[in-house]
Amino acid sequence: MKFDYDVVVVGGGHAGCEAAAAAAGLGASTLLITADLNRLAQMSCNPAVGGIAKGQIVREIDALGGRMGIIADTTAIQFRMLNRSKGPAVWSPRVQSDRTRFIDEWRKVLENIPALRLFQDMVVSFIVEEEEGRPVVKGVRTALGFEFRARKVVLTAGTFLNGLMHFGPRQIPGGRISEPASKGLSDQLKELGINTLRMKTGTPARIDARSIDFSLAERQDGDDRVEAFAAEFPGGEERVTLIERDFHKFSFLPNIGRRLNPRSCYIVHTNPEVHKVLNDNLDSSPLYNGQIQSIGPRYCPSIETKIVTFADKDSHQLFLEPEGETTSEFYINGFSSSLPWEVQLEALKKVPALRDVHFYRPGYAIEYDYFDPTQLTHDLSSKLVGNLYMAGQVNGTTGYEEAAAQGLMAGINAALSVKGEEPLILGRDEAYIGVLIDDLVTKGVDEPYRMFTSRAEYRILLRQDDADMRLTPIGHRIGLADDARYDAMLRKREERDALIEWCGRFLVKIGDDINASLESLGTAPLTASLRLAELLKRPQLNFTNLAAILPKLRKRIQEIEEERRGEIVEAAEILIKYGGYIEREREQADKARRLEYVRLPDGLDYHSLHSLSTEARQKLDRIRPATIGQASRIPGVSPADINILLVLLRN
Ligand SMILES: Cc1cc2nc3c(=O)[nH]c(=O)nc-3n(C[C@H](O)[C@H](O)[C@H](O)COP(=O)(O)OP(=O)(O)OC[C@H]3O[C@@H](n4cnc5c(N)ncnc54)[C@H](O)[C@@H]3O)c2cc1C
């Protein structure tokens, strides 16, 4: 047994699994230590991956050579592309996954990485030594008395650090239901100067499908059901047979796709009776009686918060989501609660479809420690403690995808650092992952941070459809994305560009048939022949409905390899329709990027720069931005302060 590693990852959640896979994938000898190997990448809350902005992150993880997308695909029981009725900048893929298979798949992936070892134990402290007056982590100690030396340690302990669960008035220490909390690590880091704070989150009850009256619930299928897609989108059925087949997945790798049978979700609604039960018992909610003090995720409010905040609404939607391909367990999305279980049960029974509801387990809330992410640099290493990287919920974020993205980057950067190479830092115009990390280290957090498309200023550059073209070259350069993935991306790009070029050449000739068809699609008839690329720019038209009226286009689309047809057609359509916007945003991003190249000296004494505002001096000294670009995004540093810094640097 080996006790000395390049990289030790503490915690096998979404962040830890990606970190370990990335570090070992880059050749660093890596050990992943986690409290329970049977719960690797456990989905603590809903059994779903992706969604708005999060789906883009999963595609970015995949493009860089991370694993979350592949595992979500192989364990998916439902796929949906959200926001399809809006512009492509905000289209977001989402899957329901089988919770247990997700864990099994992760284990299979990790056990097949040669440079990676797994170990089940609780890390209780870091081995810290002083080097040049600075604390430096040299390894970890475990509860069972093991000591592992490491050149880099990545901490990804999630909601476990001093975790305290709330089931109504019952408070139980733990990191997740039936799992012990992690003690000791945050106290040690606090002593080393790391700012340690508290947050909270919560989860709803899980219930037995056999106790749900599905005849009183509304069924919701995934996009991968032809009839569902056809009902929702004009020409949907045609699109599925021509374009969308095998298009329901996260990963850009060919031959990866859903292996499990699809299952439906269901929608039910709360009603005034439900709200009355909840209202009558608000004083027993830890959120409202002072038992919980810390701040929770604003956009995943508990049911009690919803009825207080939106007191005028007498109904809220609840999604009943299956937890797997075969299980009877259902998750009640929208009913997160820390009320006593008796109240949760009584309230749910007032929903007609749930009048006989049986709990597998009640909902609960959890409070946990996190660390101020402004004490990290962009490579996710600590500014205060040498060799220490942090990723996931411990940095104040919430969500599996946010955690996995940070884990991937921390794992990559720990391995690159071991090799003596430059860190990988993604720009805000390159990836949502770049936006996420820059927001964390520059602005910090005062509530659990989750990604939204609105956080990205260059949304149209960060689309889900071209994450592979944006990031696979980077993943390939550092050695994480293999040649096969890179070649597949190059082939896709060639096919996309060839299709765009073909559309630029193809002349749609004026004719009675064409004009009648165009009019039936709600768009003006042709008065002269027109290039197909120009015609496609009309909002009413797309490849699907045009392929139905232009046999040559249909034939051209059918020539594209079936496996990639959907992706290629979608990517070409977006570039043709939105090329102008994309170019304009690219120019703005390039202009802003210039400030990212203006570096600020490491030891700059901001307090001596009296022409800066007091607030700017304090904030700049605390965050110590690496570049003028980063400084310009710190809240409280004004454009006038930035101009002063630029003048000072020029002088
Ligand atoms: C009750 C609950 C409700 C949630 N609700 C939501 C929600 O509504 N929306 C949302 O977006 N997110 C929610 N989350 C958060 C979501 O689960 C996390 O964002 C995500 O799992 C974070 O991933 P992570 O890898 O950072 O940590 P985790 O998934 O928490 O994984 C941490 C891992 O580290 C291990 N570990 C911890 N300490 C040690 C140690 N000292 N030694 C060894 N191993 C250790 C643990 O066993 C675990 O495997 C919820 C979490 C919980 C617990």
The ligand as an SDF file (V2000), in Angstrom:
LIG
                    3D

 53 58  0  0  0  0  0  0  0  0999 V2000
  -29.9960   17.9450    2.5030 C   0  0  0  0  0  0  0  0  0  0  0  0
  -29.3720   18.5350    1.2880 C   0  0  0  0  0  0  0  0  0  0  0  0
  -30.1440   19.2660    0.4200 C   0  0  0  0  0  0  0  0  0  0  0  0
  -29.6080   19.8340   -0.7080 C   0  0  0  0  0  0  0  0  0  0  0  0
  -30.4170   20.5380   -1.5330 N   0  0  0  0  0  0  0  0  0  0  0  0
  -29.9160   21.0790   -2.6480 C   0  0  0  0  0  0  0  0  0  0  0  0
  -30.7460   21.8080   -3.5290 C   0  0  0  0  0  0  0  0  0  0  0  0
  -31.9280   21.9530   -3.3090 O   0  0  0  0  0  0  0  0  0  0  0  0
  -30.2120   22.3570   -4.6380 N   0  0  0  0  0  0  0  0  0  0  0  0
  -28.8960   22.2110   -4.9070 C   0  0  0  0  0  0  0  0  0  0  0  0
  -28.4460   22.7270   -5.9170 O   0  0  0  0  0  0  0  0  0  0  0  0
  -28.0950   21.5420   -4.0900 N   0  0  0  0  0  0  0  0  0  0  0  0
  -28.5740   20.9730   -2.9700 C   0  0  0  0  0  0  0  0  0  0  0  0
  -27.7730   20.2990   -2.1270 N   0  0  0  0  0  0  0  0  0  0  0  0
  -26.3820   20.4170   -2.3380 C   0  0  0  0  0  0  0  0  0  0  0  0
  -25.7390   19.4160   -3.2430 C   0  0  0  0  0  0  0  0  0  0  0  0
  -25.8940   18.1500   -2.7140 O   0  0  0  0  0  0  0  0  0  0  0  0
  -24.3210   19.8390   -3.2910 C   0  0  0  0  0  0  0  0  0  0  0  0
  -24.2440   21.0860   -3.9340 O   0  0  0  0  0  0  0  0  0  0  0  0
  -23.3840   18.9300   -4.0050 C   0  0  0  0  0  0  0  0  0  0  0  0
  -23.5920   17.6150   -3.6340 O   0  0  0  0  0  0  0  0  0  0  0  0
  -22.0050   19.3970   -3.6320 C   0  0  0  0  0  0  0  0  0  0  0  0
  -21.0450   18.5110   -4.0930 O   0  0  0  0  0  0  0  0  0  0  0  0
  -19.6960   18.3880   -3.3030 P   0  0  0  0  0  0  0  0  0  0  0  0
  -18.8810   17.4120   -4.0650 O   0  0  0  0  0  0  0  0  0  0  0  0
  -19.1310   19.7160   -3.0410 O   0  0  0  0  0  0  0  0  0  0  0  0
  -20.0840   17.7780   -1.8920 O   0  0  0  0  0  0  0  0  0  0  0  0
  -20.9640   16.5170   -1.4400 P   0  0  0  0  0  0  0  0  0  0  0  0
  -21.7780   16.0250   -2.5430 O   0  0  0  0  0  0  0  0  0  0  0  0
  -21.5930   16.9210   -0.1800 O   0  0  0  0  0  0  0  0  0  0  0  0
  -19.8610   15.4070   -1.1610 O   0  0  0  0  0  0  0  0  0  0  0  0
  -18.9350   15.5060   -0.1290 C   0  0  0  0  0  0  0  0  0  0  0  0
  -18.2720   14.1580    0.0290 C   0  0  0  0  0  0  0  0  0  0  0  0
  -17.1670   14.2750    0.8860 O   0  0  0  0  0  0  0  0  0  0  0  0
  -17.1870   13.2310    1.8520 C   0  0  0  0  0  0  0  0  0  0  0  0
  -16.5160   13.7710    3.0350 N   0  0  0  0  0  0  0  0  0  0  0  0
  -16.8370   14.8910    3.7120 C   0  0  0  0  0  0  0  0  0  0  0  0
  -15.9440   15.1220    4.6860 N   0  0  0  0  0  0  0  0  0  0  0  0
  -15.0320   14.1410    4.6010 C   0  0  0  0  0  0  0  0  0  0  0  0
  -13.8690   13.8430    5.3300 C   0  0  0  0  0  0  0  0  0  0  0  0
  -13.4520   14.6160    6.3160 N   0  0  0  0  0  0  0  0  0  0  0  0
  -13.1730   12.7280    5.0080 N   0  0  0  0  0  0  0  0  0  0  0  0
  -13.5840   11.9180    3.9890 C   0  0  0  0  0  0  0  0  0  0  0  0
  -14.6760   12.1670    3.2570 N   0  0  0  0  0  0  0  0  0  0  0  0
  -15.3840   13.2730    3.5600 C   0  0  0  0  0  0  0  0  0  0  0  0
  -18.6330   12.9220    2.0590 C   0  0  0  0  0  0  0  0  0  0  0  0
  -18.8000   11.6210    2.5500 O   0  0  0  0  0  0  0  0  0  0  0  0
  -19.1730   13.1050    0.6490 C   0  0  0  0  0  0  0  0  0  0  0  0
  -19.0330   11.9260   -0.0980 O   0  0  0  0  0  0  0  0  0  0  0  0
  -28.2610   19.6900   -0.9710 C   0  0  0  0  0  0  0  0  0  0  0  0
  -27.4700   18.9520   -0.1120 C   0  0  0  0  0  0  0  0  0  0  0  0
  -28.0220   18.3670    1.0090 C   0  0  0  0  0  0  0  0  0  0  0  0
  -27.1620   17.5550    1.9360 C   0  0  0  0  0  0  0  0  0  0  0  0
  1  2  1  0
  2  3  1  0
  2 52  2  0
  3  4  2  0
  4  5  1  0
  4 50  1  0
  5  6  2  0
  6  7  1  0
  6 13  1  0
  7  8  2  0
  7  9  1  0
  9 10  1  0
 10 11  2  0
 10 12  1  0
 12 13  2  0
 13 14  1  0
 14 15  1  0
 14 50  1  0
 15 16  1  0
 16 17  1  0
 16 18  1  0
 18 19  1  0
 18 20  1  0
 20 21  1  0
 20 22  1  0
 22 23  1  0
 23 24  1  0
 24 25  2  0
 24 26  1  0
 24 27  1  0
 27 28  1  0
 28 29  2  0
 28 30  1  0
 28 31  1  0
 31 32  1  0
 32 33  1  0
 33 34  1  0
 33 48  1  0
 34 35  1  0
 35 36  1  0
 35 46  1  0
 36 37  1  0
 36 45  1  0
 37 38  2  0
 38 39  1  0
 39 40  1  0
 39 45  2  0
 40 41  1  0
 40 42  2  0
 42 43  1  0
 43 44  2  0
 44 45  1  0
 46 47  1  0
 46 48  1  0
 48 49  1  0
 50 51  2  0
 51 52  1  0
 52 53  1  0
M  END
$$$$
